[in-house]
Amino acid sequence: MLLCLPLFDDGALRSILPRRLAELRLRHYVPWPAVRFAVNAVAVVIVFCSLVQITARFGGDPPAWAQTAESWVDPLHIVSGYGLFSIMTTERNEIVIEGSYDGSDWLEYEFRYKPGDLMRAPLWNIPHQPRLDWQMWFAALDDPRRLRWFWRFMQRLLENEPTVTALLDRNPFADKPPLYVRAQFYDYTFASSDEKAKGQWWDRQLLGQYFPTVHLKIPPGQ
């Protein structure tokens, strides 16, 4: 904001600033040739690195020498991507929640938008912002022990709370709540062209357990 103050019109500044400040004038300053050279050199570097990053961001392929030169300047953070998610994850780790009546046979809950069923194509949800699916993506990047809302979410699934299960696409325990729930951690990738020809959209590999098997101390209705 401070850098933008000189952009205001002098007349506008005079109407809001004290007269003493409004009448201040900087004496004419001519920078030394070495200073002008340094400033111009930095400007060239900034423009060059900006062009390399913008080209790459929009799917281009800058020359190898340009990427190498930009990588030398990158640690200085003179030019950086601007945005809430300027750097994205390169892997799609997904949480798959399962329920069971006996702790042996497990059925998966299906979310409305995030990947789950390997045969289901990615859905279009813009401009809708699916809150639960969005939070599940963040949860996959975090430790569940720090996510109090996730614990409550698992509890509500054990209770078959209708306001919570209504946020899901499919509840395999619509008639009777499960006795156990757990969450598995998978690495999802897009299916190959041969698999896609058969109607499969995703491949996945089990990475481990995200949330241990839990149950209610007192089952609902007892």
ZAZAMAR-211983 format. One record per residue: residue number from 1; x, y, z of N, C-alpha, C in turn. Coordinates in pm, 1 decimal, m for minus. Each point is the difference from the previous one (the first is absolute). Last residue first. Example, Ala and Ser with C-alpha at 12.3 -4.5 7.8 and 13.67 -1.06 7.14 Angstrom:
BEGIN
   seq         nx         ny         nz        cax        cay        caz         cx         cy         cz
     2     1285.0     m225.0      708.0       82.0      119.0        6.0      m77.0      109.0       73.0
     1       29.0     m572.0       m7.0      m89.0      119.0        0.0       90.0      120.0        0.0
//
This chain:
BEGIN
   seq         nx         ny         nz        cax        cay        caz         cx         cy         cz
   222    m2910.0    m4826.0     2195.1       18.6      m87.1      116.4       19.9       85.1      125.3
   221      m48.6      168.5     m456.4     m119.2      m79.8       27.6       12.8      m91.9      118.9
   220      448.6      150.1     m240.2     m126.6       69.4       m7.1     m117.9      m95.4       24.9
   219      473.1     m119.8      224.7      m57.5        5.8     m135.2     m134.5       71.9        2.6
   218      418.6       69.1      330.2     m137.2      m47.8       10.0      m61.7       11.3     m138.1
   217      445.9       91.0       16.8       m6.1      m72.6      126.1     m139.5      m60.3       22.0
   216      191.5       80.3     m496.8      m62.4       71.6      109.4        2.0      m84.4      126.2
   215      383.3      m45.9     m383.0     m140.9      m32.4       18.6      m52.9       81.1      116.9
   214      457.4      m60.4     m383.6      m61.2       52.4      122.2     m145.7      m44.3        5.3
   213      515.2      m67.2     m278.7     m136.1      m50.3       18.7      m54.1       48.1      135.0
   212      381.9      304.5     m228.5      m19.6     m137.9       48.6     m147.6      m36.4       12.5
   211      236.3      334.6     m364.4      m68.2       13.0      128.9      m33.3     m140.3       49.1
   210      269.4       38.9     m384.8       m1.9      141.2       36.5      m59.2       19.9      138.6
   209      275.9     m422.2     m257.5     m119.9       41.0       72.0       10.5      146.5       38.7
   208      250.1     m200.4     m442.3       m5.8      m35.4      141.4     m130.8       45.8       60.7
   207      128.1        4.7     m472.6      120.6       49.3       66.8        4.0      m38.9      146.8
   206     m241.9     m184.4     m486.4      m15.7       19.6      143.8      133.6       40.4       62.0
   205     m173.9       95.4     m508.1       90.2      m86.8       73.8      m13.2       32.4      148.2
   204     m288.9       73.4     m511.6       38.4       41.1      134.5       87.8     m106.0       64.8
   203     m251.4      216.5     m494.7       74.9     m107.9       63.6       34.1       48.0      140.7
   202     m413.1      165.7     m366.6      107.0       16.0       97.8       71.0     m132.3       27.2
   201     m364.0       51.4     m319.0       57.9      133.4        0.0      122.1       12.7       89.8
   200     m303.0     m393.7     m309.0       68.4       29.4      126.9       70.9      133.8       m9.4
   199     m247.8     m238.1     m358.5      m84.7       74.3       91.6       64.0       34.6      132.5
   198      191.1     m217.9     m400.3      m91.6      m93.0       65.7      m89.6       69.4      102.7
   197      338.5      234.4     m236.2      m87.0      m53.2     m104.4     m101.8      m98.7       56.4
   196      339.4      171.7      277.4     m105.3       99.4      m23.1      m96.9      m46.6     m108.0
   195      382.2     m258.6       92.3      m96.4       m9.2      110.2     m115.8       96.7      m20.8
   194      355.2       18.7     m307.1      m70.3     m128.6      m13.4     m106.1      m15.9      108.7
   193      282.5      377.8       14.8      m94.4       10.7     m111.8      m77.9     m129.4      m19.2
   192      169.6       95.6      494.8       63.9       m3.9     m131.5     m106.2        7.1     m109.3
   191      m94.4      227.8      483.3       12.7     m131.5      m62.1       69.6       10.6     m135.8
   190       89.3      345.6      414.0      m92.8      m23.3     m109.9       27.5     m135.3      m64.0
   189      106.7       65.5      519.0       53.8       46.9     m127.2     m104.0      m26.7     m108.2
   188       65.5        3.0      588.0      m81.8       m9.5     m120.6       76.1       55.6     m119.9
   187       96.3     m211.8      518.7       59.0       86.0     m102.9      m77.9      m22.5     m128.6
   186     m168.8      m73.5      536.5       33.6      m50.3     m132.9       69.4      107.3      m83.1
   185     m183.3     m162.7      533.4       74.0      103.4      m73.3       48.4      m58.4     m132.0
   184     m430.4      m97.7      384.4      119.2      m48.6      m68.9       59.6      112.9      m84.4
   183     m343.0      m53.2      456.2       34.8       76.7     m120.0      132.3      m53.0      m55.4
   182     m455.6     m177.2      330.7      142.6       25.3      m11.0       23.8       80.6     m126.9
   181     m418.5     m220.5      362.3       42.2       80.0     m115.7      151.9       16.1        6.7
   180     m442.0     m323.8      228.5      139.1       43.7       m7.3       18.5       88.8     m123.3
   179     m424.3     m171.1      111.0       57.6      m10.3      133.7      143.8       51.0        3.3
   178     m418.5      170.4     m336.8      106.8      m99.4       17.3       45.8       m3.9      145.9
   177     m513.9      130.4     m146.7      135.0       56.6       10.1      104.2     m108.4       19.6
   176     m464.0      m47.1     m278.5       50.0      m29.8      133.4      142.9       50.9       11.8
   175     m260.2       90.8     m391.4     m104.1      m62.2       82.1       43.8      m22.7      144.4
   174      296.0      185.5     m338.5     m116.0       88.1       11.9     m104.7      m55.9       94.8
   173      487.2      m97.3     m151.4      m64.9      m42.7      123.2     m123.1       86.1       26.3
   172      309.3       68.5     m365.3      m29.2     m144.1       m7.0      m70.6      m53.5      124.2
   171       18.4      487.7     m258.3       19.6      m52.4      133.9      m35.1     m148.1       m0.5
   170      134.5      412.7     m379.9      m55.1     m133.2       29.0       38.2      m41.7      140.9
   169       85.9      442.6     m156.6      m71.4      m48.3     m117.7      m65.4     m135.3       25.9
   168       87.9      385.6      389.1       67.2     m102.8      m78.3      m84.0      m37.8     m121.6
   167     m139.6      302.3      348.2      109.1       64.6      m73.3       74.3      m97.5      m90.8
   166     m347.9     m131.8      303.9      m58.2       66.3     m116.9      106.2       71.8      m82.6
   165       98.0     m208.5      419.3       m0.8      m95.6     m111.2      m62.4       60.0     m125.6
   164       m4.1      264.5      390.7      137.6      m23.9      m43.5        2.7      m95.1     m118.7
   163     m406.2      106.2      216.5       51.0      127.5      m52.5      143.0      m13.0      m50.3
   162     m220.3     m375.7      212.7      m49.6       29.3     m135.5       52.0      131.3      m57.5
   161      238.7     m355.3      343.7      m65.0      129.5       10.5      m45.3       45.9     m139.5
   160      208.8     m426.9      198.9      m86.3       15.4     m117.7      m80.1      129.4        6.3
   159      351.4     m174.4      302.5     m135.2       26.9       47.6     m101.4        7.2     m113.7
   158      459.8      m61.9      m86.1      m37.9     m112.3       85.7     m142.5       15.3       53.0
   157      184.2      353.9     m243.1      m24.7     m113.0      m89.1      m40.4     m123.6       79.4
   156      130.2      382.7      235.7     m132.4       18.3      m59.7      m33.1     m111.0      m99.4
   155      429.9        7.1      197.8     m101.1      m28.1      101.1     m140.2        9.9      m59.7
   154      364.1      126.7     m265.5       m5.2     m145.7       14.1     m105.5      m40.2      103.1
   153       78.6      457.6      m49.7      m58.8      m53.2     m123.0      m13.8     m151.9        8.4
   152      228.6      227.8      339.0     m143.9       18.5       11.9      m73.2      m56.1     m122.3
   151      466.9       m0.2       m9.7      m45.5      m90.9      104.6     m151.7        7.5       14.3
   150      199.9      307.7     m282.0       m1.2     m132.9      m61.6      m44.9     m105.4      101.4
   149       62.2      453.2      135.7     m122.3      m16.0      m78.0       m6.8     m139.4      m62.3
   148      385.8      134.1      238.7     m111.3      m33.3       88.8     m129.0      m22.2      m79.0
   147      526.4      m30.8     m118.0     m124.4       43.0      m64.1     m118.9      m43.0       84.4
   146      473.8     m106.5       71.6      m17.5      143.8       21.3     m133.4       51.3      m52.9
   145      144.5     m454.3      m44.9       m1.6       25.3      143.5      m18.7      148.0       31.9
   144       55.4     m175.0     m451.0     m136.8       m3.9       53.1       m7.9       25.5      149.5
   143      362.3      203.3     m350.8       m5.3     m109.9       95.0     m138.9       m3.8       63.0
   142       88.8      198.8     m508.9       23.5       29.6      140.8       m3.8     m128.7       83.0
   141     m108.4       59.0     m474.1      131.4       63.9       11.8       41.3       20.0      144.7
   140     m426.0     m176.8     m128.9       98.9      m93.5      m54.9      141.8       56.0        8.6
   139     m374.5      268.7      121.3       27.4     m101.6      101.5      105.9      m98.7      m47.7
   138     m167.3      330.1     m297.9       94.4       55.5       97.1       37.6     m104.2      105.5
   137     m326.6     m123.7     m306.3      126.3       18.3      m72.4      106.6       56.9       93.3
   136     m436.4      m41.5      160.8       64.4     m131.1       m8.4      132.5        8.2      m75.2
   135     m281.1      379.6       28.3       70.8      m24.3      124.8       70.9     m135.3       m0.4
   134     m271.5      107.5     m367.5      113.5       93.1        4.0       83.5      m23.6      125.3
   133     m407.4     m229.6      m47.7      100.5      m55.3      m92.1      127.1       84.6        1.4
   132     m364.6      162.5      250.2       54.8     m121.7       58.5      109.2      m59.7      m88.6
   131     m233.0      390.3     m156.6       78.8       25.2      120.5       66.0     m126.6       53.6
   130     m137.9      157.4     m500.5      m39.7     m106.5       93.2       87.6        2.3      124.3
   129     m145.7      373.8     m369.8      116.0      m34.3       81.9      m41.8     m107.2      100.8
   128     m176.4      200.8     m519.3      m29.9      m51.1      133.5      128.3      m36.5       73.0
   127      m64.8      171.6     m466.8       62.0       81.7      105.7      m32.4      m48.2      140.9
   126      142.8     m345.0     m265.7       11.0      145.5       m2.7     m132.6       60.8      m42.9
   125      109.1     m480.0       18.2      m68.8       59.1      114.3        7.2      152.8        4.1
   124       61.7     m503.0     m302.7       13.3      145.3      m10.5      m79.5       63.3      113.9
   123      241.1     m510.5       m9.5     m121.3       79.6      m18.7       32.2      148.3       m6.0
   122      269.0     m496.0     m121.4        2.2      124.1       78.3     m121.2       86.0      m34.9
   121      m59.9     m525.0      m65.4       73.7      109.9      m62.5        1.4      121.4       92.3
   120      m33.8     m534.8      140.5      m77.6      124.1      m12.1       86.0      111.4      m56.1
   119      134.1     m459.3      121.0      m71.4        2.5     m126.6      m76.2      131.3      m21.7
   118      250.8     m114.7      401.9       94.4        1.5     m112.5      m69.9       14.0     m134.2
   117     m159.6      192.6      488.4      m27.5     m112.1      m89.9       89.2       10.4     m122.7
   116      100.4      360.0      267.5      m28.7     m114.4       85.8      m14.3     m124.4      m85.4
   115      111.5      587.9      m10.0       19.1     m135.4      m51.7      m26.2     m106.1      104.7
   114     m265.3      465.9       44.8      140.6      m41.1        2.7       15.0     m144.6      m49.3
   113     m439.2      209.2       33.0       86.3       56.2     m103.4      141.8      m55.7        1.8
   112     m371.3     m146.3      296.0      m67.7       49.7     m119.8       97.0       39.3     m111.4
   111      105.0     m400.5      356.8      m21.2      144.1        5.5      m57.6       47.9     m133.3
   110      m21.5     m494.2      263.2       33.9       69.9     m124.2      m33.5      148.3       15.6
   109      133.7     m460.5      328.6      m84.9      116.6      m19.5       46.9       72.3     m126.0
   108       79.0     m538.3      100.6       51.6      135.5      m13.4     m112.6      103.0       m8.8
   107       65.5     m507.5      255.0      m66.1       68.0     m111.6       43.7      146.4       m0.9
   106      178.0     m515.7      221.0       m7.1      145.5        2.4      m67.4       52.3     m126.7
   105       84.0     m462.6      345.6      m47.0       42.5     m131.5      m27.1      150.5        4.1
   104      173.0     m160.8      395.9       66.5      m85.1      m98.3      m35.3       40.6     m142.8
   103     m184.2      176.5      419.5      143.4       26.7        3.6       79.2      m83.3      m97.6
   102     m494.4       28.2       69.3       71.3     m102.6       75.1      150.0       24.2       11.2
   101     m321.7      290.0     m227.6      m81.3      m51.3      109.9       79.1      m95.5       89.9
   100      180.8      439.7     m312.9      m17.1     m145.2        9.4      m91.6      m33.2      116.7
    99      235.3      427.7     m356.0      m76.1      m42.4      116.3      m21.6     m149.4       m2.8
    98      350.3      422.2     m223.9      m69.6     m128.0       m8.9      m73.9      m28.2      130.5
    97      269.8      416.8     m318.0      m59.7      m39.5      127.3      m83.4     m126.3      m20.9
    96      434.8      258.9     m249.8     m118.3      m81.9      m25.8      m52.6      m51.2      133.8
    95      351.2      406.0     m208.9      m48.7      m72.1      117.1     m128.3      m72.6      m38.4
    94      442.3      170.3     m315.9     m141.3        9.4       35.1      m32.1      m86.6      121.9
    93      417.9      255.4     m320.7      m25.4      m92.9      109.9     m142.0       21.1       49.6
    92      304.5      140.4     m435.9     m137.9        7.2       48.0      m20.5     m111.3      103.3
    91      446.4      312.9     m197.0      m59.4     m131.4       21.4     m141.6       18.2       55.4
    90      288.0      366.8      m84.9       13.9      m76.3     m125.1      m54.4     m141.4       13.6
    89     m111.6      515.7      238.6       55.6     m132.7       19.8        2.5      m75.6     m132.5
    88       31.3      537.4       m9.1      m95.0     m107.3       28.4       73.4     m131.0       26.0
    87       70.1      569.9       m1.0       72.8     m126.7       m9.7      m93.8     m111.0       44.8
    86     m175.7      422.8       m8.7       92.4       17.2     m112.4       85.6     m123.9      m20.4
    85     m430.1      141.0      269.2       57.9     m130.7      m26.9       92.2       11.5     m121.1
    84     m188.9      393.6      166.8      m20.4      m81.5      119.0       63.5     m137.1      m16.5
    83      214.6      408.6     m268.9     m128.3      m68.1        4.9       m7.9      m86.5      123.4
    82      408.8      205.3     m329.6      m93.0       65.8       91.8     m133.3      m71.6       m4.5
    81      558.2     m115.1     m111.5     m139.9      m12.6      m37.5      m89.8       62.8      104.3
    80      497.5      188.7      m65.8      m69.5     m116.2       54.5     m142.4       m2.6      m52.0
    79      523.7      260.1      m14.1     m121.2      m22.5      m78.0      m64.5     m128.0       52.4
    78      364.2      141.6      233.7      m27.3      129.4      m61.6     m129.2       m7.2      m80.6
    77      253.8     m338.4      286.5     m143.8       32.2        6.7      m28.5      142.2      m50.6
    76      419.6     m283.6       42.0       m9.5      137.3       50.4     m144.8       46.3       12.9
    75      128.6     m432.2     m186.8       17.5        4.5      146.5      m10.7      140.2       58.2
    74      m27.0      m64.3     m488.1     m117.3      m41.3       77.4       20.9        4.0      151.3
    73      325.7       76.5     m370.5      m56.7      117.4       66.2     m111.9      m39.9       97.0
    72      214.3     m328.7     m266.3      105.4       65.3       76.9      m54.7      117.0       82.1
    71     m279.3     m232.8     m305.0       20.1      m77.0      123.6      111.3       59.6       86.1
    70      m92.7      177.1     m432.7     m103.5       38.9       95.3       17.8      m73.8      132.7
    69      286.0     m112.8     m356.6       29.8      134.5       48.8     m102.0       45.1      104.1
    68      m77.8     m410.1     m212.1      117.9       m8.7       85.8       34.9      135.9       58.7
    67     m346.9      m24.1     m314.5      m41.7      m59.5      127.1      117.1      m11.0       96.6
    66       90.9      149.4     m434.4      m78.4      100.5       70.9      m46.3      m53.0      135.4
    65      230.2     m288.2     m292.9       92.0       99.4       53.9      m74.6      107.4       78.5
    64     m249.6     m335.5     m225.5       70.6      m53.5      116.7       92.8      103.7       61.8
    63     m439.6      166.4     m263.6      126.3      m69.1      m31.0       72.8      m41.8      127.1
    62     m531.8       39.9       33.7      113.6       90.9      m23.2      126.8      m78.8      m32.0
    61     m521.1     m114.8      m43.1      123.4      m72.3       29.8      118.1       92.5      m30.1
    60     m573.2       51.2      136.3      109.4        8.9      m95.7      122.7      m76.9       45.8
    59     m437.0       76.7      233.9       17.7     m120.6      m77.8      110.3        4.5     m103.3
    58     m129.7      341.6      334.3     m105.5      m14.0      m99.2       26.9     m114.6      m97.2
    57      312.0      105.3      345.2     m129.5       m9.2       68.8     m113.6      m23.0      m98.1
    56      447.0       77.5     m157.1      m16.4     m133.6       57.5     m136.8      m16.6       63.9
    55      107.8      425.3     m169.5       m4.8      m96.6     m110.5      m23.0     m141.2       52.7
    54       69.6      341.5      312.8     m132.2       12.3      m61.5      m15.2     m100.5     m113.2
    53      420.8       31.1      213.5     m100.5      m58.6       88.6     m139.4        5.7      m62.3
    52      358.2      203.8     m235.0       22.6     m144.8        9.2     m108.6      m65.7       84.4
    51       m0.2      469.7      m32.0      m41.0      m61.2     m126.5       18.0     m152.2        3.6
    50      154.2      250.0      368.4     m146.4        4.2       m7.2      m49.4      m67.6     m126.4
    49      463.5       59.7       58.6      m52.1     m107.6       86.1     m152.2       m4.3       m2.3
    48      206.6      352.7     m242.1       37.5     m130.1      m55.4      m59.1     m114.3       81.8
    47      m52.2      442.5      158.5      m82.2      m23.8     m118.6       29.6     m137.7      m59.1
    46      266.0      136.2      361.9     m138.5      m18.2       43.0      m90.2      m31.8     m118.8
    45      452.4      107.4      m86.4      m10.9     m130.9       65.9     m144.8      m28.0       39.9
    44       99.4      423.9     m175.2        9.8     m101.9     m104.9      m16.5     m139.5       59.8
    43       19.9      362.4      297.6     m126.0        1.3      m75.3        0.5     m105.4     m109.0
    42      394.0       69.0      246.5      m99.7      m68.5       81.7     m133.8       m6.6      m73.3
    41      341.3      246.2     m205.3       34.2     m142.7        0.1     m102.1      m80.1       80.2
    40      m34.1      470.2       m5.2      m39.8      m56.9     m129.4       29.5     m149.8       m5.1
    39      144.9      235.6      379.3     m146.8       m3.2       m3.6      m47.6      m62.0     m130.4
    38      460.3       70.0       48.6      m45.7     m105.3       90.7     m151.7      m13.5       m3.7
    37      200.0      351.3     m247.6       33.6     m129.6      m58.8      m53.5     m114.0       87.2
    36      m40.5      439.8      159.4      m91.1      m22.7     m112.5       26.2     m136.5      m63.4
    35      291.5      136.0      336.6     m130.7      m29.3       56.6      m99.9      m29.5     m110.8
    34      430.5      139.8     m122.2        5.8     m136.4       55.4     m135.1      m41.6       58.4
    33       57.1      447.4     m163.7       m7.9     m100.7     m107.3        1.8     m143.0       52.5
    32     m198.8      375.3      321.5      129.8      m26.2      m60.4      m14.7     m105.7     m109.1
    31     m423.1      313.3      124.6       79.1     m111.9       51.8      132.0      m14.8      m74.3
    30     m304.6      438.9      108.0       48.4      m74.0     m116.8       88.6     m113.5       50.1
    29     m405.1      349.4      203.6      110.3      m91.4       27.2       33.8      m75.5     m127.0
    28     m287.1      456.8      221.5       30.9      m78.8     m119.3      125.2      m82.6       24.4
    27     m309.0      128.4      414.8       90.7       66.4      m92.8       34.4      m93.4     m115.5
    26     m467.9      m19.7      266.1      134.7      m55.6        0.3       87.3       74.3     m100.2
    25     m431.5      190.1      281.8       47.3      m39.3     m132.1      140.8      m55.9       13.7
    24     m475.8      159.4      307.1      135.0      m53.1       m5.0       35.9      m42.7     m142.1
    23     m431.2      165.5      163.8       87.7       92.3      m72.8      143.6      m48.6       m6.3
    22     m354.0     m232.9      233.3      m39.5        8.6     m139.6       93.9       87.6      m81.4
    21       47.0      m47.0      474.6       41.5     m120.8      m70.7      m31.6        8.3     m148.9
    20     m133.8      356.2      273.7      145.2      m10.4        8.8       50.6     m122.0      m76.3
    19     m467.1       76.7       49.3       63.0       85.3     m101.9      151.4      m15.8        1.6
    18     m305.1     m417.2      149.0       30.6      134.9       50.9       78.3       80.3     m102.6
    17     m312.9     m380.9     m195.1      122.0       12.6       77.6       13.3      140.0       57.1
    16     m366.0     m133.2     m286.2       m4.3      m84.5      119.1      124.4       13.3       87.5
    15      m79.1      234.8     m421.4     m129.0        9.9       68.4       m5.7      m81.8      128.6
    14      377.7        3.1     m302.4       m9.8      127.7       70.3     m129.3       11.5       79.5
    13       78.6     m376.7     m281.1       77.1       m4.7      122.9      m11.0      129.3       78.7
    12     m201.2      m28.0     m424.6      m72.6      m82.8       96.5       74.1       m7.0      132.1
    11      204.7      225.2     m358.3     m117.7       74.0       46.8      m79.5      m78.4      102.7
    10      369.7     m200.9     m216.9       41.7       99.0       98.7     m118.2       77.9       55.9
     9      m60.2     m508.0     m171.7       13.5      133.3      m56.7       35.6      101.0      109.1
     8      136.6     m524.5       45.4     m113.5       91.6       17.2       30.4      134.9      m62.5
     7      318.3     m359.7       29.2      m85.8       m5.9     m117.3     m119.8       93.5       12.1
     6      334.9      m84.4      350.9       42.9       97.3     m103.1      m87.9       m0.7     m124.7
     5      m93.6     m317.2      356.6      m30.9      139.5       34.2       49.0      100.1     m105.6
     4       66.1     m496.2       18.8     m102.3       56.2      m88.5      m28.5      147.1       28.5
     3      303.4     m273.7      259.4       57.0       19.8     m132.9     m100.1       64.8      m95.1
     2     m136.0     m127.0      435.6       88.3      115.2        6.7       58.6       31.3     m137.5
     1     m261.7     m386.9       57.7      m83.3      120.6        0.0       86.6      125.5        0.0
//
